[in-house]
Amino acid sequence: MNESKEKEAYGQQNQDKPQHFEKNVTKTTSKKGPKFGSRHVQIILMLFGLIFAIAMRTNLSVAIVSMTANSTNASSVPTYDWDSANVSYILSSFFWSYIWLQVLAGYLGKTYGHKYFLLCAYSINCCGSLLIPLAAEHFGYIGVIGCRILQGFGQSFLYPSATVILGKWAPVEERSTLSNFMFSGECNYDGVYIGTIMGSLITGYFCDSSLGWPYAFYFFGTLGGVWAIIWSIFGQNSPASDPKISSEEKKYIQASLNQEDNLNIPVPWKKIFTCIPFYALLLWTFSSTWCYSMIMTEIPTYLSKVMNYDVKSSGMVSSIPTAMTLITILIIGPLSDWIISNNYLRLVTTRRIFTAIASYGQASCLLILSYINSSQAHLSILILSLNGVFISGALVGASVGHLDLSPRFAGIMHGFINGCSQCFSIAAPLITNWFVTDVTNASMWKKLFIFSSIFHAIGATIYMVFVSATRQPWDGPESRNAKTKKISVVSLSGL
């Protein structure tokens, strides 16, 4: 395609580059549809989908302690003699399949609609969870690895679909609040939320009960199956294809997001992969994913073997930092929206500040944690809780960076970034096993925490230098409806 045709396809001929977001934010009294509209239904549906999926992803980190030790109250519950290498392979195997379909999932969701792709993938994920106890009994750790690979395949559509939903349903000024609300159900590459709380607490309860660890996998697999049925009924691809959305809400969302109903723009791969802020976001995601994966997969073992918490207490204690994150994001999201909508700070400055608080705060907590010994177990929980508070800042910072750069191609960008970064999720248990050859040795954990702290600080610094929050020219033309004026949104916190 020559330059003229490329400009025509992107609607850029005789147009200036898109103005910075802050210059376009003006308040009006335009109708926004029902106070609880279709966009809220889609966000809430995805919230619960993320809650159950992330619980299925993370509960193995707690259950593995009971699966490999004679610590259960029920003698009929099976345990297995798996060494640390086997356990490392089990914990990382989810990501062996998870990383490969991220970009494809984002592309399919943007091009054909995410609803049915997500439904099929989610159902596969639930089957993987339900089969884990049976696979462990008949095929040992190889069987569990097979189930986790199946789950990784199913969940590979999760984040790209969630990002596509935000890109199509969340008006600009409401983006931070809706993003925080939706992702409070999951453990994004930088955070831990409701899904992890459920996974840790409920799995710890089952492991300590007469039912045993298998019922944790049955429980969450069943919950996920129920969600899949509900999603098949109420899930929608976009405002344009939703038959039940009001005309006011539809016009409101499309004007705010500069959407054209039936505009089909080819993916600007070259423009995306030559965008410097895109790589800044990618590098930050690498460092934050490492910290998330290390904390999610290894902290339950650290609390059990070094801080001497039992399995039930370890699951409960592991959920405390998550609860702190959840509480904090209920404040951070509306605060960020308020700052942006009132133009108190430029959008890029707001992203930088919240990302700095999150990333450097987490790095500091890991550094402090490395110097805590077993006689200060309660202090370790305090530091982990503080780490949970800092994490919340990232969801109104770097975590929505792809939406700032390109609402139209956010799902594809997020799929690529998340897919690449999950290599660190694969490596986390393996590298941890290299640092920590004896899980009861606190000095080995110290080296791991210091390494993680430095790595995350470096990633955050690179992001601070090269970040951008301006919608890129290659995102495509603005909607004709959007050329009249931008519309202020109703914050979800005001429902």
Secondary structure, 3 states (H helix, E strand, C coil): CCHHHHHHHHCCCCCCCCCCHHHHCCCCCCCCCCCCCHHHHHHHHHHHHHHHHHHHHHHHHHHHHHHCCCCCCCCCCCCCCCCHHHHHHHHHHHHHHHCCCHHHHHHHHHHHCCHHHHHHHHHHHHHHHHHHHHHHHHHHHHHHHHHHHHHHHHHCCHHHHHHHHHHHHCCHHHHHHHHHHHHCCCCCCCCCCHHHHHHHHHHHHHHHCCCCCHHHHHHHHHHHHHHHHHHHHHCCCCHHHCCCCCHHHHHHHHHHHCCCCCCCCCCCHHHHHCCHHHHHHHHHHHHHHHHHHHHHHHHHHHHHHCCCCCHHHHHHHHHHHHHHHHHHHHHHHHHHHHHHHCCCCCHHHHHHHHHHHHHHHHHHHHHHHCCCCHHHHHHHHHHHHHHHHHHHHHHHCHHHHHHHHCCCCHHHHHHHHHHHHHHHHHHHHHHHHHHCCCCCCHHHHHHHHHHHHHHHHHHHHHHHHHCCCCCCHHHCCCCCHHHCCCCCCCCHHHC
